[in-house]
Amino acid sequence: MIEISSRLSGSQGLNEWLHRFKEKQLLFPVNVAHEPRANYLCWHQKELFWGGMI
């Protein structure tokens, strides 16, 4: 499920666009080759989500 941070900072348009996806089911790629590499997921968890979401 997609979660939107309460600390989201951006324009009103960005906020509205992102909140359309709030609590929607996240679909994974059918082709395994299109999945993000683990090191990119780790970077996002550390740098963007501060270790709290993934």
CYANA upper distance limits for C-alpha pairs under 8 A (distance plus 0.5 A):
  1 MET  CA     22 LYS  CA      8.34
  1 MET  CA     23 GLU  CA      5.78
  1 MET  CA     24 LYS  CA      5.93
  1 MET  CA     25 GLN  CA      5.02
  1 MET  CA     26 LEU  CA      5.93
  2 ILE  CA     21 PHE  CA      7.18
  2 ILE  CA     22 LYS  CA      6.02
  2 ILE  CA     23 GLU  CA      5.53
  2 ILE  CA     24 LYS  CA      6.11
  2 ILE  CA     25 GLN  CA      6.93
  2 ILE  CA     26 LEU  CA      6.71
  3 GLU  CA     22 LYS  CA      6.17
  3 GLU  CA     23 GLU  CA      6.52
  4 ILE  CA      8 LEU  CA      7.73
  4 ILE  CA     18 LEU  CA      7.93
  4 ILE  CA     19 HIS  CA      7.51
  4 ILE  CA     22 LYS  CA      6.69
  8 LEU  CA     15 ASN  CA      8.01
  9 SER  CA     15 ASN  CA      8.37
 10 GLY  CA     14 LEU  CA      6.52
 10 GLY  CA     15 ASN  CA      7.05
 11 SER  CA     15 ASN  CA      6.83
 12 GLN  CA     16 GLU  CA      6.64
 13 GLY  CA     17 TRP  CA      6.53
 14 LEU  CA     18 LEU  CA      6.57
 15 ASN  CA     19 HIS  CA      6.55
 16 GLU  CA     20 ARG  CA      7.01
 17 TRP  CA     21 PHE  CA      8.15
 18 LEU  CA     22 LYS  CA      7.49
 28 PHE  CA     35 GLU  CA      7.95
 29 PRO  CA     34 HIS  CA      6.56
 29 PRO  CA     35 GLU  CA      6.57
 30 VAL  CA     34 HIS  CA      8.34
 31 ASN  CA     35 GLU  CA      7.88
 36 PRO  CA     40 TYR  CA      7.10
 36 PRO  CA     41 LEU  CA      7.38
 37 ARG  CA     41 LEU  CA      7.11
 38 ALA  CA     42 CYS  CA      6.63
 39 ASN  CA     43 TRP  CA      6.68
 40 TYR  CA     44 HIS  CA      6.76
 41 LEU  CA     45 GLN  CA      6.64
 42 CYS  CA     46 LYS  CA      6.65
 43 TRP  CA     47 GLU  CA      6.32
 43 TRP  CA     48 LEU  CA      8.27
 44 HIS  CA     48 LEU  CA      5.57
 44 HIS  CA     49 PHE  CA      6.95
 45 GLN  CA     49 PHE  CA      5.38
 45 GLN  CA     50 TRP  CA      6.44
 45 GLN  CA     51 GLY  CA      5.48
 45 GLN  CA     52 GLY  CA      7.63
 45 GLN  CA     53 MET  CA      7.32
 45 GLN  CA     54 ILE  CA      6.62
 46 LYS  CA     50 TRP  CA      5.35
 46 LYS  CA     51 GLY  CA      5.57
 47 GLU  CA     51 GLY  CA      8.35
 49 PHE  CA     53 MET  CA      6.45
 49 PHE  CA     54 ILE  CA      8.40
